[in-house]
Structures are given as structure tokens and as C-alpha cells.
Amino acid sequence: MKRSAQIGIGVVGAVTLLAAVVAVRTVTYRAPQAADSAQVELALPVPLDLEQAAQHLGEAVRIRTVSHHDPAHNDWAEWERLRTWLAATYPAVHAAARLELVAGHTLVYTWPGTDPARKPIVLMAHHDVVPVTPGTEGDWRHAPFAGLVADGAVWGRGALDNKSSLVALFESLEALARSGFVPAASVIVVSGHDEEAGGSGAAAAAALLESHGVDAEFVLDEGLAVVADFPLLDRPVALVGIAEKGYGTLAVTAPAAGGHSSAPPRETGVETLARAVLAITSRPFPMRFEGPAADMVRALAPDAGTAVKLAVANEWLFGPLLVRQLATTPAGAASLHTTIAPTMLRGSPRENVLPQDATALINYRIAPGHTSAEVMEHARAATSGLGVTLQWVRLPYEPAPISSTTSHGWRLVAAAAAAAGDWPVAPGLVTATTDSRSMTGVSEDIYRFQAIVASMREFEMIHGTNERLTLDNLRRLTDFYSRLIASAAG
């Protein structure tokens, strides 16, 4: 036999073997245990008055707990008003639970369990809101702080982020307390007062719980939700955050001599700064199919069609293809690596004056597996020789640890998420920051989920115009919390 024929037969054999391996791995692929979301028996949701719950959410919206980055601009009387309103609206909860106030305005409620051997659960929902962008008030269909119930929704700033969770939590707790429910495991509710402006309240609450020796079964906060038009499946998917990115803002400063713009030097400070920013952004962190984003795709692969299942079952071969597919959207790309986003620039106060220094702020969202020290080293390497200085604006937040998808806490949260509707449940990565980042010393398992359903476009209303929560979603939230609390603490 000729050499060329032998080579041809060998190639055909190798291709046939490869195809067979790919086919067998695809046919036998099973989603990891993370997708096994309903293998616990859940309690039924407690009955409650949805119309009354909607009215209560509207009342909460009308209390203007607007967080400014400079707390001197906050109207702290509104925080006190909210605390008084909670006590008056939910008397059974306040009779059963002990309230501790930390950092001035953050609320920590403890409903003691009867079994000290049982680990407590921690449920979080901040009660501050972001300001309404000046000049946009007229763009709202209903006034942003009217708390109006109309067109099947509760309207106003905070109706979705995150007084929705706060009110749904208290509606569920009140109904449980009135029904005679007594928890075996303690139920702890933490409501931060400044999540939108740094989260110092949640940090103080975490320190308090740690000082009490709290080792919780799990912590649950906001973060992800049910995406109605999830791209991979084109159907609703409940995403439960099992980790969140770190956060850091880097100041890049180019020193310069300054002077009059009529006699500029060969390179101004602004030009040096521009070169430094481009040097940093031109060296992005590589995208990899790993971590919570990869776990999400692995969990959903059996429901996503043959092509996706084939690719996931054979990551060793199709990993780069999966990365390219996920990276087609900014959100998908962000889930695969540490992101670099220049956001602010400062130069001269006048157009005809050369600045003595020019500064850019670059915001990093640090992926699990990276550290702020590695980010700083990456930026230093990129700007080597350019004569700029690098400094963190404030101490960065490191990425939160990745929580278990096999623990009892995961099974409880995932089962309650699945019970809220007809959809698969998968773990995911929160690319923003939440108050729960402070709770790593309180529990090994921190989850981030709201039982609300919205399209990718509808989620844009968070912090935006016409923020609202549909009554259907309010019902889902109250059912979710009452199921979860009764099942996890009963």
C-alpha cells in the first residue's frame, strides 16, 4: 500500500474516532448536580392579601430613603420613618423578632428558633434607593415617589430595587407569624441602609452577626432573577448567583509641567494619560470558559438543544467556540473575565491652560480567581515606561467566594426558585455588587436571587425611569419567601 493511502486511512480513522468520542460524550452528558434544583420537599406558600401587599409596597416607595454618595445629603428622617412604618405595618413580626440597629440605620431582625442545634438562615434586602436623575421626573408615567398601584404594577423608585424584596419578606414573615408558625432554626433579616452608596451598614451587620457567633446555613440577597428571554434557551431561566465580582477603581495620573496652551511641550500630560489608558484597555484580561458562567451553561445544556449540548459535553474541543458564543453580548463577555472600564477624566479647568496633572479613573469588576493585587500588577505592566502613577481610589472589594451548588442550602434556594414557575434553575455570576459581599464570615454559602420574571430589556428599569414591580412578580416574591422560610427554618 502506498504511503499516501496509509496516511489517508489513518486520517479517516482518527476523524472517525474523534466523531465517535464526541457523539458518545454528547449522548451520555448529564448536567452537574447544580441543575438538580427540586430534590427537597417544600412547604406550601402561606395565603396572603396581594392587594394589601401592593398597597404596602406603594407606602414603602413613598418613604424617600434616597442614598447619596455624600451621606450629608441624605434625609435621615426618612430612614427613621421607614423603621416606624415597618413596626406599625408588621406587628406580629416585631413581636416575635428582636431588632438591633447598627451603623445608625441598618436593621438586623432575629426571630429566634427553638432548636439551638439548627443553623440560622440570613435573608437580606436593602431599603435605600438611588436618586431620580434630575430632569427626568417628567419622563415617568407615574410620579417616581407616588407609590401608585396602576396597570397591574406598583410604580416608583425602589419598587423593584429593592423595597420589593423587603416588603415581600415582611409580608411573608407576618403571615407566617400570624398563622402560628414557630421556626426551629433562627431567621435573621438584614436590611442595609446604604447599599447604593457603599454598603457600610451591611458590613456593620456582618460584624454584629460574627460577634454573636452566627454560622448560617445560607445567606440570600438580591442579585439575579428569572430572565424571561434567556438567550441560550429563548425561554425563562431562573439564575441564582453563587458568586459576585470584586470591585475596584484605579486612578491613573500623568504628572505634567503645566503652563499656557499657546506653547505646549512635545507631549502634554493629557496625551500621556491617553496613551496610558489605551495601553491598559488594549490588554484585556482573557476570557475563559470557567467559573460560575461555565457552570450556568453546563447546567442548562440538556435544555439548550443538540448543538449546545454537544459543545458543552466536549469542552476540551469546543471551549473556544463556547467563549465566542457567550461573548456576543456585553453581559455575556463580562461573565467570562475581569472587565476594564475607563469612566472619568480630569484635566485642566480651562481650555487654554495645560494641566499640572491629568487623571483617569478606571473601574474594574474583578472575576473570581483574580485579586486586586493581580489587577494592579496588570495595569503596571501595561503602563511601564509611560511615567504615570497608579493608585486605588479606595480599598477594592475582592471577588466573593464561590458558593456550593451541592449543599442543603443550595437545594432549598434552587427548589424554591423552581417552584415559582415552569423553568430550569442554574447557578450564575453577579457582575455587580451587593450587600451580601460582607457576609463571607457569616456563612460559606451566599446566594443572590429575586423571584421576579422580566425580560433583558425590562431589567434596564433598575435605577432607571418607570421603575415598577408587577403584581404577578409581587405574588411570586411573597410565595418564594414564605416557601423558603417555612422549609428552611421549620
C-alpha positions as CSV (number, residue, x, y, z in Angstrom):
1,M,0.0,0.0,0.0
2,K,1.3,3.4,-0.9
3,R,2.4,5.8,1.9
4,S,-0.2,8.4,0.9
5,A,-3.0,5.8,1.1
6,Q,-1.8,4.7,4.6
7,I,-1.9,8.3,5.7
8,G,-5.3,8.8,4.3
9,I,-6.7,5.8,6.1
10,G,-5.1,7.0,9.3
11,V,-6.7,10.4,9.0
12,V,-10.1,8.9,8.3
13,G,-9.7,6.6,11.3
14,A,-8.7,9.5,13.6
15,V,-11.6,11.6,12.4
16,T,-14.0,8.6,12.8
17,L,-12.7,8.0,16.3
18,L,-13.0,11.7,17.2
19,A,-16.5,11.8,15.9
20,A,-17.4,8.7,17.9
21,V,-15.9,10.2,21.1
22,V,-17.8,13.4,20.6
23,A,-21.1,11.6,19.9
24,V,-20.8,9.3,22.9
25,R,-19.9,12.2,25.3
26,T,-22.9,14.1,23.9
27,V,-25.4,11.3,24.3
28,T,-24.2,10.4,27.8
29,Y,-23.9,14.0,29.0
30,R,-25.8,14.8,32.2
31,A,-26.0,18.2,33.8
32,P,-24.0,18.6,37.0
33,Q,-25.8,18.4,40.3
34,A,-26.1,22.2,40.3
35,A,-29.1,21.8,38.0
36,D,-30.8,19.4,40.3
37,S,-33.0,22.1,41.8
38,A,-36.1,20.4,43.2
39,Q,-34.9,17.4,45.3
40,V,-36.3,18.8,48.5
41,E,-39.8,18.9,49.8
42,L,-41.1,22.5,50.1
43,A,-43.8,23.9,52.3
44,L,-46.8,25.5,50.6
45,P,-46.8,29.3,50.5
46,V,-48.9,30.9,53.2
47,P,-52.1,32.7,51.9
48,L,-51.9,36.5,52.0
49,D,-53.7,39.5,50.6
50,L,-52.0,40.5,47.3
51,E,-53.9,43.8,47.1
52,Q,-52.8,44.7,50.6
53,A,-49.2,43.7,49.9
54,A,-49.2,46.0,46.8
55,Q,-50.6,48.9,48.9
56,H,-47.8,48.3,51.5
57,L,-45.1,48.4,48.8
58,G,-46.6,51.6,47.5
59,E,-46.4,53.1,51.0
60,A,-42.7,52.0,51.3
61,V,-41.9,53.6,48.0
62,R,-43.4,56.9,49.2
63,I,-40.8,56.9,52.0
64,R,-37.8,58.6,50.3
65,T,-34.8,56.7,51.7
66,V,-32.6,58.1,48.9
67,S,-28.9,57.3,49.3
68,H,-26.4,59.9,48.1
69,H,-22.7,59.1,48.0
70,D,-22.2,62.1,50.3
71,P,-24.4,61.0,53.3
72,A,-24.6,64.6,54.4
73,H,-27.2,65.0,51.7
74,N,-29.4,62.1,53.0
75,D,-32.6,63.0,54.8
76,W,-32.2,60.6,57.7
77,A,-35.7,61.3,59.0
78,E,-36.9,59.2,56.1
79,W,-34.9,56.2,57.4
80,E,-36.5,56.6,60.8
81,R,-39.9,57.0,59.1
82,L,-39.4,53.7,57.4
83,R,-38.4,51.9,60.6
84,T,-41.5,53.2,62.3
85,W,-43.7,52.2,59.3
86,L,-42.3,48.6,59.4
87,A,-43.1,48.3,63.1
88,A,-46.7,49.6,62.6
89,T,-47.3,47.6,59.4
90,Y,-45.9,44.2,60.6
91,P,-46.7,44.0,64.4
92,A,-46.6,40.2,64.5
93,V,-43.0,40.1,63.2
94,H,-41.9,42.8,65.6
95,A,-43.5,40.9,68.5
96,A,-41.7,37.7,67.5
97,A,-38.3,39.1,66.5
98,R,-35.6,41.1,68.2
99,L,-34.4,44.3,66.4
100,E,-30.8,45.5,66.6
101,L,-29.8,48.8,64.9
102,V,-26.3,49.1,63.6
103,A,-24.4,51.8,61.7
104,G,-27.2,54.2,62.7
105,H,-29.8,52.9,60.3
106,T,-29.2,49.3,59.2
107,L,-31.8,46.9,60.6
108,V,-31.0,43.4,61.9
109,Y,-34.0,41.3,63.0
110,T,-33.6,37.9,64.7
111,W,-36.6,35.6,65.0
112,P,-35.2,33.0,67.5
113,G,-35.5,29.3,66.6
114,T,-36.5,26.7,69.1
115,D,-33.6,24.3,68.2
116,P,-30.2,25.8,69.0
117,A,-28.5,23.0,67.1
118,R,-30.0,24.2,63.8
119,K,-28.1,26.7,61.8
120,P,-29.9,30.0,61.2
121,I,-30.8,31.5,57.8
122,V,-30.0,35.1,56.8
123,L,-32.3,36.9,54.4
124,M,-31.2,40.3,53.1
125,A,-33.0,43.3,51.4
126,H,-31.6,46.8,51.5
127,H,-34.1,49.7,51.9
128,D,-32.2,52.6,50.4
129,V,-32.8,53.7,46.8
130,V,-30.9,55.6,44.2
131,P,-31.9,59.2,43.3
132,V,-34.1,60.0,40.3
133,T,-31.9,61.6,37.6
134,P,-32.6,65.3,37.7
135,G,-34.6,66.5,34.8
136,T,-36.2,63.1,34.1
137,E,-39.1,63.3,36.5
138,G,-41.4,64.2,33.7
139,D,-40.5,61.1,31.8
140,W,-42.1,58.9,34.4
141,R,-45.5,57.5,33.6
142,H,-46.4,58.0,37.3
143,A,-44.5,60.3,39.7
144,P,-41.4,58.4,40.9
145,F,-42.2,58.6,44.6
146,A,-46.0,58.4,44.4
147,G,-46.0,54.6,45.0
148,L,-49.0,54.3,42.8
149,V,-50.7,50.9,42.1
150,A,-51.8,51.1,38.5
151,D,-51.8,49.0,35.3
152,G,-51.1,45.8,37.2
153,A,-47.9,47.1,38.9
154,V,-46.6,49.2,41.8
155,W,-44.7,52.2,40.4
156,G,-41.8,54.2,41.8
157,R,-38.2,54.4,42.7
158,G,-37.4,51.3,44.8
159,A,-40.4,49.3,43.7
160,L,-38.0,46.8,42.1
161,D,-34.7,47.6,43.7
162,N,-35.1,46.6,46.5
163,K,-38.1,47.5,48.6
164,S,-39.8,44.8,46.6
165,S,-37.8,42.1,48.4
166,L,-38.1,44.0,51.8
167,V,-41.9,44.2,51.6
168,A,-42.3,40.7,50.3
169,L,-40.1,39.4,53.1
170,F,-42.1,41.1,55.8
171,E,-45.4,40.2,54.2
172,S,-44.3,36.5,54.3
173,L,-42.9,36.7,57.8
174,E,-46.1,38.5,59.1
175,A,-48.3,35.9,57.5
176,L,-46.2,33.0,59.0
177,A,-46.2,34.6,62.4
178,R,-50.0,35.1,62.3
179,S,-50.5,31.5,61.2
180,G,-48.8,30.2,64.3
181,F,-45.6,29.2,62.6
182,V,-42.6,29.0,65.0
183,P,-39.2,28.5,63.4
184,A,-36.9,25.7,64.6
185,A,-33.9,27.5,63.1
186,S,-33.5,31.2,63.7
187,V,-34.5,33.5,60.9
188,I,-32.3,36.6,60.6
189,V,-33.3,39.6,58.3
190,V,-30.7,42.2,57.5
191,S,-31.8,45.4,55.8
192,G,-28.9,47.6,54.8
193,H,-29.4,51.4,54.8
194,D,-26.7,52.3,52.3
195,E,-26.3,49.5,49.8
196,E,-26.4,52.0,46.9
197,A,-23.6,54.1,48.5
198,G,-21.0,51.7,49.7
199,G,-22.7,49.1,52.0
200,S,-21.2,50.2,55.3
201,G,-24.5,49.1,57.0
202,A,-24.2,45.6,55.8
203,A,-20.6,45.4,56.8
204,A,-21.6,46.5,60.4
205,A,-24.4,43.9,60.4
206,A,-22.0,41.2,59.4
207,A,-19.6,42.2,62.2
208,L,-22.5,42.1,64.6
209,L,-23.5,38.6,63.5
210,E,-20.0,37.4,63.6
211,S,-19.7,38.7,67.2
212,H,-22.8,36.7,68.0
213,G,-21.1,33.6,66.6
214,V,-23.6,33.2,63.8
215,D,-22.8,30.4,61.3
216,A,-25.7,30.4,58.9
217,E,-27.0,27.6,56.7
218,F,-27.0,30.2,53.9
219,V,-27.4,33.9,53.2
220,L,-29.8,35.1,50.5
221,D,-29.7,38.6,48.9
222,E,-30.7,40.2,45.6
223,G,-28.5,39.7,42.5
224,L,-30.0,37.6,39.8
225,A,-33.6,36.7,38.8
226,V,-35.7,34.8,36.3
227,V,-34.7,36.0,32.8
228,A,-37.8,35.7,30.6
229,D,-35.9,35.7,27.3
230,F,-32.7,34.0,28.3
231,P,-30.7,33.9,25.0
232,L,-29.3,30.3,25.3
233,L,-32.8,28.8,25.6
234,D,-35.1,31.6,24.4
235,R,-37.3,30.8,27.4
236,P,-37.4,31.7,31.1
237,V,-34.5,30.6,33.2
238,A,-34.0,31.2,36.9
239,L,-30.4,32.2,37.6
240,V,-29.2,32.0,41.2
241,G,-26.0,33.9,41.9
242,I,-23.3,31.8,43.6
243,A,-20.6,34.4,43.5
244,E,-20.1,38.1,42.6
245,K,-17.3,40.0,41.2
246,G,-14.9,42.2,43.1
247,Y,-14.8,45.9,42.6
248,G,-12.0,48.5,42.3
249,T,-11.5,51.9,40.8
250,L,-7.9,52.8,39.7
251,A,-6.7,56.3,39.4
252,V,-4.2,56.7,36.6
253,T,-2.3,60.1,36.9
254,A,0.0,61.6,34.4
255,P,2.1,64.5,36.0
256,A,3.0,67.4,33.8
257,A,4.7,70.8,33.9
258,G,1.5,72.8,33.2
259,G,1.7,76.2,31.6
260,H,-0.1,78.1,28.8
261,S,-1.6,76.1,25.9
262,S,-0.1,78.5,23.4
263,A,3.3,76.9,24.0
264,P,2.7,73.2,24.6
265,P,5.6,70.8,25.2
266,R,6.2,67.9,22.9
267,E,3.7,65.7,24.9
268,T,1.2,67.1,27.3
269,G,0.0,65.4,30.4
270,V,-3.3,64.7,28.7
271,E,-1.5,62.9,25.8
272,T,0.5,60.8,28.3
273,L,-2.7,59.9,30.1
274,A,-4.4,59.0,26.9
275,R,-1.6,56.7,26.0
276,A,-1.7,55.1,29.4
277,V,-5.4,54.5,29.3
278,L,-5.2,52.9,25.9
279,A,-2.2,50.8,27.0
280,I,-4.4,49.4,29.8
281,T,-7.5,48.8,27.8
282,S,-5.6,47.3,24.9
283,R,-4.5,44.4,27.2
284,P,-7.8,43.0,28.4
285,F,-7.9,40.0,30.7
286,P,-8.5,36.8,28.7
287,M,-12.0,35.3,28.6
288,R,-12.2,31.7,29.8
289,F,-15.0,29.2,29.9
290,E,-14.7,28.6,33.7
291,G,-16.3,29.5,37.0
292,P,-19.9,30.3,37.6
293,A,-20.6,31.4,34.0
294,A,-19.4,28.0,32.7
295,D,-21.4,26.2,35.5
296,M,-24.5,28.0,34.3
297,V,-24.1,26.8,30.7
298,R,-23.3,23.3,31.9
299,A,-26.4,23.2,33.9
300,L,-28.6,24.4,31.1
301,A,-27.0,22.4,28.3
302,P,-29.5,19.5,28.3
303,D,-32.4,22.0,27.7
304,A,-30.5,24.1,25.2
305,G,-30.5,21.9,22.1
306,T,-28.2,19.5,20.5
307,A,-25.5,22.0,19.4
308,V,-25.0,23.5,22.8
309,K,-25.1,20.1,24.5
310,L,-22.5,18.8,22.0
311,A,-20.2,21.7,22.7
312,V,-20.6,21.6,26.5
313,A,-20.1,17.8,26.6
314,N,-16.9,18.3,24.7
315,E,-15.4,21.4,26.3
316,W,-11.9,20.1,25.6
317,L,-12.7,20.5,21.9
318,F,-15.2,23.3,21.7
319,G,-14.2,25.5,24.6
320,P,-13.1,28.5,22.4
321,L,-16.4,28.2,20.5
322,L,-18.3,28.5,23.8
323,V,-16.4,31.5,24.8
324,R,-17.0,33.3,21.5
325,Q,-20.7,32.5,21.7
326,L,-21.1,33.8,25.2
327,A,-19.1,36.9,24.4
328,T,-21.5,38.1,21.7
329,T,-23.2,40.3,24.3
330,P,-21.5,42.7,26.8
331,A,-23.2,40.9,29.8
332,G,-22.0,37.5,28.5
333,A,-18.5,38.7,27.9
334,A,-18.4,40.3,31.4
335,S,-19.2,36.9,33.0
336,L,-16.0,35.4,31.5
337,H,-13.3,37.7,32.7
338,T,-12.2,40.8,34.7
339,T,-13.5,43.9,32.9
340,I,-11.7,47.2,32.4
341,A,-13.9,50.3,32.0
342,P,-12.5,53.9,31.9
343,T,-15.2,56.1,33.3
344,M,-14.0,59.5,34.4
345,L,-11.3,62.0,33.2
346,R,-9.9,65.1,34.8
347,G,-7.5,67.6,33.2
348,S,-7.3,71.3,33.1
349,P,-10.1,73.6,34.5
350,R,-9.8,75.8,31.4
351,E,-9.3,75.1,27.7
352,N,-6.3,77.3,27.3
353,V,-4.3,76.0,30.4
354,L,-2.1,73.0,30.4
355,P,-2.9,70.9,33.5
356,Q,-0.2,70.1,36.0
357,D,-1.5,66.6,36.1
358,A,-4.2,64.6,34.3
359,T,-6.1,61.8,35.8
360,A,-8.4,59.0,34.6
361,L,-10.5,56.6,36.7
362,I,-10.8,53.1,35.5
363,N,-13.4,50.8,37.1
364,Y,-12.6,47.1,37.3
365,R,-15.0,44.3,38.1
366,I,-12.8,41.5,39.2
367,A,-13.7,38.0,38.3
368,P,-13.5,35.1,40.7
369,G,-10.0,33.7,40.6
370,H,-8.3,37.1,40.3
371,T,-7.3,39.5,43.0
372,S,-7.0,43.3,43.2
373,A,-3.2,42.8,43.5
374,E,-3.1,41.0,40.2
375,V,-5.2,43.7,38.6
376,M,-2.8,46.4,39.8
377,E,0.2,44.4,38.5
378,H,-1.6,44.0,35.1
379,A,-2.0,47.8,34.9
380,R,1.6,48.5,36.0
381,A,2.9,46.1,33.3
382,A,0.7,47.8,30.7
383,T,1.9,51.3,31.6
384,S,5.6,50.5,32.2
385,G,7.8,53.4,30.9
386,L,4.9,55.9,30.5
387,G,5.7,57.8,33.7
388,V,2.2,57.6,35.2
389,T,1.3,56.8,38.7
390,L,-1.4,54.2,39.7
391,Q,-3.4,54.2,42.9
392,W,-6.7,52.7,44.1
393,V,-9.3,55.4,44.8
394,R,-10.4,53.3,47.8
395,L,-9.7,49.9,49.1
396,P,-11.0,47.4,46.5
397,Y,-13.6,44.7,47.2
398,E,-12.2,41.3,46.4
399,P,-14.4,38.8,44.5
400,A,-16.8,36.8,46.7
401,P,-16.0,33.1,47.2
402,I,-18.0,30.7,45.0
403,S,-20.8,29.1,47.0
404,S,-21.7,25.4,46.9
405,T,-24.2,24.0,44.4
406,T,-24.4,20.7,46.2
407,S,-25.3,21.9,49.7
408,H,-28.6,21.7,51.5
409,G,-28.8,25.5,51.3
410,W,-28.4,25.4,47.5
411,R,-31.1,22.7,47.2
412,L,-33.5,24.8,49.3
413,V,-33.0,28.0,47.4
414,A,-33.0,26.3,44.0
415,A,-36.1,24.3,44.8
416,A,-38.0,27.5,45.9
417,A,-36.8,29.3,42.7
418,A,-38.0,26.4,40.6
419,A,-41.4,26.3,42.4
420,A,-42.0,29.9,41.3
421,G,-42.7,28.8,37.7
422,D,-42.0,26.4,34.9
423,W,-38.3,27.0,34.2
424,P,-34.9,25.4,34.8
425,V,-32.6,26.7,37.5
426,A,-28.9,27.4,37.1
427,P,-26.1,29.0,39.0
428,G,-24.7,32.3,37.8
429,L,-22.3,35.1,38.4
430,V,-23.4,38.5,39.7
431,T,-21.3,41.1,37.8
432,A,-22.4,44.0,40.0
433,T,-22.0,44.2,43.8
434,T,-24.5,43.5,46.6
435,D,-24.6,43.9,50.4
436,S,-24.1,40.2,50.7
437,R,-20.4,40.6,49.9
438,S,-19.9,41.5,53.5
439,M,-21.3,38.2,54.7
440,T,-18.5,35.8,53.9
441,G,-17.7,35.4,57.6
442,V,-21.3,34.6,58.4
443,S,-21.9,31.7,56.0
444,E,-20.0,29.6,53.5
445,D,-23.0,29.7,51.1
446,I,-24.2,33.1,49.9
447,Y,-26.9,33.1,47.2
448,R,-28.3,36.1,45.2
449,F,-31.7,35.8,43.7
450,Q,-35.1,37.6,43.4
451,A,-38.1,35.5,42.4
452,I,-39.2,38.0,39.7
453,V,-39.6,37.5,36.0
454,A,-38.5,40.1,33.5
455,S,-37.0,40.3,30.0
456,M,-33.5,41.5,29.4
457,R,-34.9,44.9,28.3
458,E,-37.2,45.2,31.3
459,F,-34.3,44.8,33.7
460,E,-33.0,48.1,32.4
461,M,-35.6,49.9,34.5
462,I,-33.5,49.2,37.6
463,H,-32.1,52.6,38.6
464,G,-33.9,53.9,35.5
465,T,-37.1,55.6,34.5
466,N,-40.5,54.0,35.2
467,E,-39.2,51.5,37.7
468,R,-42.0,49.2,38.8
469,L,-42.9,45.7,40.1
470,T,-45.8,43.8,38.6
471,L,-48.4,42.3,40.9
472,D,-47.6,38.9,39.4
473,N,-44.0,39.4,40.5
474,L,-45.0,40.6,43.9
475,R,-47.0,37.4,44.3
476,R,-44.0,35.3,43.1
477,L,-41.8,37.1,45.7
478,T,-44.1,36.5,48.6
479,D,-44.7,32.9,47.7
480,F,-41.0,32.3,47.2
481,Y,-40.1,33.8,50.6
482,S,-42.8,32.0,52.6
483,R,-41.9,28.7,51.0
484,L,-38.3,29.2,51.7
485,I,-38.6,30.4,55.2
486,A,-41.1,27.6,56.2
487,S,-38.9,24.9,54.5
488,A,-35.5,26.1,55.7
489,A,-36.4,27.2,59.2
490,G,-39.4,24.9,60.0
